[in-house]
Amino acid sequence: MGCRTRYGRDSKTPAWDRLVRSNVEFTSLGATLRGWLFEPSITPAPAVVMAHGFSATRHMTIDKYAEAFWSAGFAVLLYDHRGFGASDGHPEREVNPWIQTRGYLDAMDFMMSLSQVDKTRIAVWGDSFSASCACVAATIDHRIQAVVAQVPAFGETLPPADPDGTKFRAVQHAVRSPDVMNFGRPVSGPMAVVSPDQVRHPSALKPLSAFRWFTEYGGRIGSGWVNDVTLAIGENPVPWLPGLCGPELRTPVLMIVSPEEEMLRANPSVSRAVFDTISAPKEWHAIGGGHFGLLYHPSKLFAEAASVQVSFLGRSILAHSPAMGRANSKKSDGQGHALRAESGSARLERTMDEPKEFVNSGELRTGMAVGT
């Protein structure tokens, strides 16, 4: 399992309420992907599989979402995409949606091998670019029981009509193709991820809000972020059309979307159109702050997003896990998240406090160079 570290808020924190985070790795398309497994004390537990957004790393705020899910009783796998952060894979720092979607499927295989995980209660989580990958993965892998799509990037414009599903089936088949490493051609780049001067130094992401967030969180020691990216989202041999996934989603979906969205590929009108095509149980939550507001921690927007997501996962999969009954018999009402049985069902309660912090919360390992 790798290095295993336990964190406690203070010396009085009971052993069952201390965060245990292990370094783990699994293989995807011949490369070793690395991440953390957040382990609950009561197992087998429902689980969440998480990966970072466009060119980021797991050190950049989403580990705080993982802690919030762990605090609610989930096992959490949080990993770096192929070629990013601590994960292997060449070419490095290439954003390829087919390969990243394939990574989710391989992460699911890894989770199915763990005794700590309730294999019938696994959700996937994505932010921005990875949110669309998570949605596509859920249409392929029916072991996925719920999806959280945070400020999803389904595209700048509405996808083309696909009345018989042919176009989207081509996307699904491409993800599973043995030739997937060659998809997304021609590539664009390499180029800077962000830049404050789009005239002299154009970058992949153009709004100043992107520059501010990436340089603040990616610039921290050990983040593993590099301000360099190559885009493999060309249309050969198949165009990437995640906006067609809606009719194929069969599991509960939460979309958190900002009406103030500034990133073109995360057009909220397109996200709403995708949402409207989903026939499965679904929830829509509008949040302020644009694309990056909920990625600042600690903040009210982060607390709002984390609370909404924990509540959704509680209604979707957490309440039905046998492990949770045992967990909540040990937890007191003051532990931030509590699940209580009522009239044969269960409901999730959450205090208004920010997600828990942990003393000595330095990273388990030093990342690679700076960047997302």
Summary of the structure (lengths in Angstrom):
residues: 372
radius of gyration: 19.4
end to end distance: 25.8
largest distance: 63.8
contacts: 1344
relative contact order: 0.17
helix: 30%
strand: 24%
